[in-house]
Amino acid sequence: MATQKSGIRRLGSVATAGLALAVGALTALTAQQRKHGTLRLRTACTEQSEHQHNATLIAQQRLQFDMLSKAMDDPDLAAVLDTFDVTLDTRTLRQYLFANAVYTNALLFWRVGNFTWEEVHGHLRLICQNPIFRSYWKATQPHRASLLDASDEARLGRMVDKLIRDLEEADTDEWWVVGEPPCE
């Protein structure tokens, strides 16, 4: 009988230990699910915030392009945007405004993730082939002087500066092989 009571006690102890283990596992699982839920919520909020930021950038770009388009069509409006150190004829001013639209479009594509750093480098390398764009870029150098070094536009501007230097110094007509994209 003593052996039977001892066996029952051991069985009870094993059952208690098993129950404690199960409760501990369920507690850990519940905590893990809460943490996972919190992380999922944070991720969703971050994605929503990033989506809203990109939507705002796109809306701003659309507004800027609308204004540039009006200025390109109307010399009186273009005069408002003429902040160049030299006097430009109407045709050149319109070309510079369009060059600005092309550049800011590339900047937007990179900012919202439509271009990788390497892709925007390749795109800008093509744009920098155009002598009108290079002239615009030289004329707007003072405009970029006030940009914060860490800003997206300053970083992309340094890329364009380097691309133009590399293209001017290259001993090849194969422009598509000139210049390496700087590290992002």
Phi and psi restraints in degrees (value plus and minus 20) as a CYANA .aco file:
   2 ALA   PHI     -81.9   -41.9
   2 ALA   PSI     -57.7   -17.7
   3 THR   PHI     -86.5   -46.5
   3 THR   PSI     -57.5   -17.5
   4 GLN   PHI     -87.2   -47.2
   4 GLN   PSI     -61.9   -21.9
   5 LYS   PHI     -85.5   -45.5
   5 LYS   PSI     -59.5   -19.5
   6 SER   PHI     -84.0   -44.0
   6 SER   PSI     -61.2   -21.2
   7 GLY   PHI     -85.5   -45.5
   7 GLY   PSI     -58.7   -18.7
   8 ILE   PHI     -87.7   -47.7
   8 ILE   PSI     -61.2   -21.2
   9 ARG   PHI     -82.3   -42.3
   9 ARG   PSI     -64.3   -24.3
  10 ARG   PHI     -82.3   -42.3
  10 ARG   PSI     -61.8   -21.8
  11 LEU   PHI     -82.8   -42.8
  11 LEU   PSI     -61.2   -21.2
  12 GLY   PHI     -84.3   -44.3
  12 GLY   PSI     -61.1   -21.1
  13 SER   PHI     -85.2   -45.2
  13 SER   PSI     -61.3   -21.3
  14 VAL   PHI     -84.6   -44.6
  14 VAL   PSI     -63.1   -23.1
  15 ALA   PHI     -83.8   -43.8
  15 ALA   PSI     -61.2   -21.2
  16 THR   PHI     -84.3   -44.3
  16 THR   PSI     -64.1   -24.1
  17 ALA   PHI     -83.6   -43.6
  17 ALA   PSI     -62.1   -22.1
  18 GLY   PHI     -83.0   -43.0
  18 GLY   PSI     -61.6   -21.6
  19 LEU   PHI     -84.7   -44.7
  19 LEU   PSI     -62.5   -22.5
  20 ALA   PHI     -82.9   -42.9
  20 ALA   PSI     -61.0   -21.0
  21 LEU   PHI     -83.2   -43.2
  21 LEU   PSI     -63.8   -23.8
  22 ALA   PHI     -83.5   -43.5
  22 ALA   PSI     -62.5   -22.5
  23 VAL   PHI     -83.5   -43.5
  23 VAL   PSI     -62.7   -22.7
  24 GLY   PHI     -82.5   -42.5
  24 GLY   PSI     -62.4   -22.4
  25 ALA   PHI     -85.3   -45.3
  25 ALA   PSI     -62.5   -22.5
  26 LEU   PHI     -84.4   -44.4
  26 LEU   PSI     -58.7   -18.7
  27 THR   PHI     -83.4   -43.4
  27 THR   PSI     -65.5   -25.5
  28 ALA   PHI     -83.5   -43.5
  28 ALA   PSI     -62.1   -22.1
  29 LEU   PHI     -83.3   -43.3
  29 LEU   PSI     -63.0   -23.0
  30 THR   PHI     -81.9   -41.9
  30 THR   PSI     -64.9   -24.9
  31 ALA   PHI     -82.3   -42.3
  31 ALA   PSI     -61.0   -21.0
  32 GLN   PHI     -85.6   -45.6
  32 GLN   PSI     -59.9   -19.9
  33 GLN   PHI     -86.0   -46.0
  33 GLN   PSI     -58.8   -18.8
  34 ARG   PHI     -82.6   -42.6
  34 ARG   PSI     -66.2   -26.2
  35 LYS   PHI     -82.1   -42.1
  35 LYS   PSI     -63.6   -23.6
  36 HIS   PHI     -82.3   -42.3
  36 HIS   PSI     -61.5   -21.5
  37 GLY   PHI     -82.9   -42.9
  37 GLY   PSI     -61.5   -21.5
  38 THR   PHI     -84.2   -44.2
  38 THR   PSI     -63.9   -23.9
  39 LEU   PHI     -84.3   -44.3
  39 LEU   PSI     -60.0   -20.0
  40 ARG   PHI     -82.5   -42.5
  40 ARG   PSI     -61.8   -21.8
  41 LEU   PHI     -84.1   -44.1
  41 LEU   PSI     -64.2   -24.2
  42 ARG   PHI     -80.6   -40.6
  42 ARG   PSI     -63.3   -23.3
  43 THR   PHI     -81.7   -41.7
  43 THR   PSI     -64.4   -24.4
  44 ALA   PHI     -82.2   -42.2
  44 ALA   PSI     -62.0   -22.0
  45 CYS   PHI     -85.2   -45.2
  45 CYS   PSI     -61.3   -21.3
  46 THR   PHI     -84.4   -44.4
  46 THR   PSI     -64.4   -24.4
  47 GLU   PHI     -82.7   -42.7
  47 GLU   PSI     -60.9   -20.9
  48 GLN   PHI     -85.0   -45.0
  48 GLN   PSI     -61.9   -21.9
  49 SER   PHI     -84.3   -44.3
  49 SER   PSI     -63.2   -23.2
  50 GLU   PHI     -84.3   -44.3
  50 GLU   PSI     -61.4   -21.4
  51 HIS   PHI     -81.9   -41.9
  51 HIS   PSI     -63.7   -23.7
  52 GLN   PHI     -84.3   -44.3
  52 GLN   PSI     -60.9   -20.9
  53 HIS   PHI     -81.0   -41.0
  53 HIS   PSI     -66.5   -26.5
  54 ASN   PHI     -83.5   -43.5
  54 ASN   PSI     -59.3   -19.3
  55 ALA   PHI     -83.3   -43.3
  55 ALA   PSI     -58.2   -18.2
  56 THR   PHI     -86.7   -46.7
  56 THR   PSI     -63.1   -23.1
  57 LEU   PHI     -80.3   -40.3
  57 LEU   PSI     -63.2   -23.2
  58 ILE   PHI     -85.8   -45.8
  58 ILE   PSI     -62.0   -22.0
  59 ALA   PHI     -83.7   -43.7
  59 ALA   PSI     -61.0   -21.0
  60 GLN   PHI     -84.7   -44.7
  60 GLN   PSI     -61.6   -21.6
  61 GLN   PHI     -82.9   -42.9
  61 GLN   PSI     -61.8   -21.8
  62 ARG   PHI     -82.0   -42.0
  62 ARG   PSI     -63.2   -23.2
  63 LEU   PHI     -83.4   -43.4
  63 LEU   PSI     -64.3   -24.3
  64 GLN   PHI     -81.4   -41.4
  64 GLN   PSI     -64.0   -24.0
  65 PHE   PHI     -84.9   -44.9
  65 PHE   PSI     -58.5   -18.5
  66 ASP   PHI     -80.0   -40.0
  66 ASP   PSI     -63.4   -23.4
  67 MET   PHI     -86.6   -46.6
  67 MET   PSI     -62.5   -22.5
  68 LEU   PHI     -82.8   -42.8
  68 LEU   PSI     -59.4   -19.4
  69 SER   PHI     -82.1   -42.1
  69 SER   PSI     -63.7   -23.7
  70 LYS   PHI     -82.9   -42.9
  70 LYS   PSI     -61.3   -21.3
  71 ALA   PHI     -86.6   -46.6
  71 ALA   PSI     -56.2   -16.2
  72 MET   PHI     -87.8   -47.8
  72 MET   PSI     -48.4    -8.4
  73 ASP   PHI    -107.7   -67.7
  73 ASP   PSI     -39.2     0.8
  74 ASP   PHI    -150.7  -110.7
  74 ASP   PSI      89.1   129.1
  75 PRO   PHI     -77.9   -37.9
  75 PRO   PSI     -50.4   -10.4
  76 ASP   PHI     -85.6   -45.6
  76 ASP   PSI     -58.5   -18.5
  77 LEU   PHI     -95.2   -55.2
  77 LEU   PSI     -55.9   -15.9
  78 ALA   PHI     -80.6   -40.6
  78 ALA   PSI     -53.2   -13.2
  79 ALA   PHI     -80.5   -40.5
  79 ALA   PSI     -49.2    -9.2
  80 VAL   PHI     -85.6   -45.6
  80 VAL   PSI     -54.2   -14.2
  81 LEU   PHI    -112.3   -72.3
  81 LEU   PSI     -19.6    20.4
  82 ASP   PHI    -100.5   -60.5
  82 ASP   PSI      74.0   114.0
  83 THR   PHI    -135.6   -95.6
  83 THR   PSI       7.2    47.2
  84 PHE   PHI    -108.5   -68.5
  84 PHE   PSI     132.8   172.8
  85 ASP   PHI     -92.7   -52.7
  85 ASP   PSI     -38.5     1.5
  86 VAL   PHI    -134.9   -94.9
  86 VAL   PSI     136.5   176.5
  87 THR   PHI     -98.2   -58.2
  87 THR   PSI     108.1   148.1
  88 LEU   PHI    -131.0   -91.0
  88 LEU   PSI     120.3   160.3
  89 ASP   PHI     -91.7   -51.7
  89 ASP   PSI     145.4   185.4
  90 THR   PHI     -77.6   -37.6
  90 THR   PSI     -62.1   -22.1
  91 ARG   PHI     -83.0   -43.0
  91 ARG   PSI     -67.4   -27.4
  92 THR   PHI     -85.1   -45.1
  92 THR   PSI     -60.9   -20.9
  93 LEU   PHI     -80.8   -40.8
  93 LEU   PSI     -63.8   -23.8
  94 ARG   PHI     -82.3   -42.3
  94 ARG   PSI     -59.8   -19.8
  95 GLN   PHI     -85.0   -45.0
  95 GLN   PSI     -60.6   -20.6
  96 TYR   PHI     -85.3   -45.3
  96 TYR   PSI     -59.5   -19.5
  97 LEU   PHI     -83.8   -43.8
  97 LEU   PSI     -59.0   -19.0
  98 PHE   PHI     -89.7   -49.7
  98 PHE   PSI     -59.0   -19.0
  99 ALA   PHI     -79.7   -39.7
  99 ALA   PSI     -59.1   -19.1
 100 ASN   PHI     -82.6   -42.6
 100 ASN   PSI     -61.5   -21.5
 101 ALA   PHI     -84.3   -44.3
 101 ALA   PSI     -59.8   -19.8
 102 VAL   PHI     -84.3   -44.3
 102 VAL   PSI     -65.5   -25.5
 103 TYR   PHI     -84.6   -44.6
 103 TYR   PSI     -67.0   -27.0
 104 THR   PHI     -87.6   -47.6
 104 THR   PSI     -46.6    -6.6
 105 ASN   PHI     -86.1   -46.1
 105 ASN   PSI     -63.2   -23.2
 106 ALA   PHI     -83.4   -43.4
 106 ALA   PSI     -60.9   -20.9
 107 LEU   PHI     -80.0   -40.0
 107 LEU   PSI     -65.5   -25.5
 108 LEU   PHI     -82.9   -42.9
 108 LEU   PSI     -65.7   -25.7
 109 PHE   PHI     -76.8   -36.8
 109 PHE   PSI     -60.3   -20.3
 110 TRP   PHI     -90.0   -50.0
 110 TRP   PSI     -63.9   -23.9
 111 ARG   PHI     -80.2   -40.2
 111 ARG   PSI     -60.0   -20.0
 112 VAL   PHI    -109.9   -69.9
 112 VAL   PSI     -20.3    19.7
 113 GLY   PHI      71.9   111.9
 113 GLY   PSI      -9.6    30.4
 114 ASN   PHI     -96.6   -56.6
 114 ASN   PSI     -42.9    -2.9
 115 PHE   PHI    -141.2  -101.2
 115 PHE   PSI     119.2   159.2
 116 THR   PHI     -99.6   -59.6
 116 THR   PSI     153.3   193.3
 117 TRP   PHI     -79.5   -39.5
 117 TRP   PSI     -62.2   -22.2
 118 GLU   PHI     -87.7   -47.7
 118 GLU   PSI     -58.0   -18.0
 119 GLU   PHI     -88.1   -48.1
 119 GLU   PSI     -60.9   -20.9
 120 VAL   PHI     -87.1   -47.1
 120 VAL   PSI     -53.5   -13.5
 121 HIS   PHI     -81.2   -41.2
 121 HIS   PSI     -68.2   -28.2
 122 GLY   PHI     -82.8   -42.8
 122 GLY   PSI     -60.5   -20.5
 123 HIS   PHI     -84.0   -44.0
 123 HIS   PSI     -65.9   -25.9
 124 LEU   PHI     -89.7   -49.7
 124 LEU   PSI     -52.2   -12.2
 125 ARG   PHI     -79.5   -39.5
 125 ARG   PSI     -59.6   -19.6
 126 LEU   PHI     -85.9   -45.9
 126 LEU   PSI     -67.8   -27.8
 127 ILE   PHI     -80.1   -40.1
 127 ILE   PSI     -57.7   -17.7
 128 CYS   PHI     -89.4   -49.4
 128 CYS   PSI     -27.8    12.2
 129 GLN   PHI     -89.8   -49.8
 129 GLN   PSI     -43.7    -3.7
 130 ASN   PHI    -101.3   -61.3
 130 ASN   PSI     105.4   145.4
 131 PRO   PHI     -84.8   -44.8
 131 PRO   PSI     -49.7    -9.7
 132 ILE   PHI     -88.2   -48.2
 132 ILE   PSI     -61.8   -21.8
 133 PHE   PHI     -83.0   -43.0
 133 PHE   PSI     -62.7   -22.7
 134 ARG   PHI     -83.4   -43.4
 134 ARG   PSI     -57.5   -17.5
 135 SER   PHI     -85.6   -45.6
 135 SER   PSI     -64.3   -24.3
 136 TYR   PHI     -78.1   -38.1
 136 TYR   PSI     -64.9   -24.9
 137 TRP   PHI     -82.3   -42.3
 137 TRP   PSI     -62.1   -22.1
 138 LYS   PHI     -84.5   -44.5
 138 LYS   PSI     -62.0   -22.0
 139 ALA   PHI     -87.5   -47.5
 139 ALA   PSI     -46.5    -6.5
 140 THR   PHI    -117.6   -77.6
 140 THR   PSI     -13.7    26.3
 141 GLN   PHI     -74.3   -34.3
 141 GLN   PSI     -65.3   -25.3
 142 PRO   PHI     -81.7   -41.7
 142 PRO   PSI     -48.6    -8.6
 143 HIS   PHI     -85.8   -45.8
 143 HIS   PSI     -53.0   -13.0
 144 ARG   PHI    -104.1   -64.1
 144 ARG   PSI     -30.2     9.8
 145 ALA   PHI     -82.3   -42.3
 145 ALA   PSI     -46.9    -6.9
 146 SER   PHI    -111.6   -71.6
 146 SER   PSI     -20.3    19.7
 147 LEU   PHI     -89.1   -49.1
 147 LEU   PSI     123.5   163.5
 148 LEU   PHI     -88.2   -48.2
 148 LEU   PSI     115.9   155.9
 149 ASP   PHI     -74.5   -34.5
 149 ASP   PSI     -55.0   -15.0
 150 ALA   PHI    -106.5   -66.5
 150 ALA   PSI     -23.0    17.0
 151 SER   PHI     -90.9   -50.9
 151 SER   PSI     135.4   175.4
 152 ASP   PHI     -77.1   -37.1
 152 ASP   PSI     -65.0   -25.0
 153 GLU   PHI     -86.9   -46.9
 153 GLU   PSI     -56.5   -16.5
 154 ALA   PHI     -86.3   -46.3
 154 ALA   PSI     -62.3   -22.3
 155 ARG   PHI     -81.9   -41.9
 155 ARG   PSI     -65.4   -25.4
 156 LEU   PHI     -88.0   -48.0
 156 LEU   PSI     -56.2   -16.2
 157 GLY   PHI     -81.4   -41.4
 157 GLY   PSI     -60.7   -20.7
 158 ARG   PHI     -84.1   -44.1
 158 ARG   PSI     -55.4   -15.4
 159 MET   PHI     -82.8   -42.8
 159 MET   PSI     -65.3   -25.3
 160 VAL   PHI     -84.6   -44.6
 160 VAL   PSI     -63.0   -23.0
 161 ASP   PHI     -74.9   -34.9
 161 ASP   PSI     -67.5   -27.5
 162 LYS   PHI     -86.3   -46.3
 162 LYS   PSI     -61.9   -21.9
 163 LEU   PHI     -78.9   -38.9
 163 LEU   PSI     -66.0   -26.0
 164 ILE   PHI     -83.9   -43.9
 164 ILE   PSI     -63.8   -23.8
 165 ARG   PHI     -79.4   -39.4
 165 ARG   PSI     -68.0   -28.0
 166 ASP   PHI     -80.8   -40.8
 166 ASP   PSI     -61.9   -21.9
 167 LEU   PHI     -87.2   -47.2
 167 LEU   PSI     -58.9   -18.9
 168 GLU   PHI     -89.2   -49.2
 168 GLU   PSI     -51.9   -11.9
 169 GLU   PHI    -109.1   -69.1
 169 GLU   PSI     -29.6    10.4
 170 ALA   PHI     -89.0   -49.0
 170 ALA   PSI     122.4   162.4
 171 ASP   PHI    -121.6   -81.6
 171 ASP   PSI      11.2    51.2
 172 THR   PHI    -156.8  -116.8
 172 THR   PSI     130.8   170.8
 173 ASP   PHI    -107.8   -67.8
 173 ASP   PSI     -24.0    16.0
 174 GLU   PHI    -105.5   -65.5
 174 GLU   PSI      56.2    96.2
 175 TRP   PHI     -79.3   -39.3
 175 TRP   PSI     -47.9    -7.9
 176 TRP   PHI     -89.6   -49.6
 176 TRP   PSI     -29.5    10.5
 177 VAL   PHI    -126.0   -86.0
 177 VAL   PSI     -19.5    20.5
 178 VAL   PHI    -104.9   -64.9
 178 VAL   PSI     114.9   154.9
 179 GLY   PHI      60.9   100.9
 179 GLY   PSI     116.4   156.4
 180 GLU   PHI    -125.5   -85.5
 180 GLU   PSI     118.3   158.3
 181 PRO   PHI     -85.6   -45.6
 181 PRO   PSI     114.8   154.8
 182 PRO   PHI     -85.8   -45.8
 182 PRO   PSI     137.8   177.8
 183 CYS   PHI     -81.5   -41.5
 183 CYS   PSI     119.0   159.0
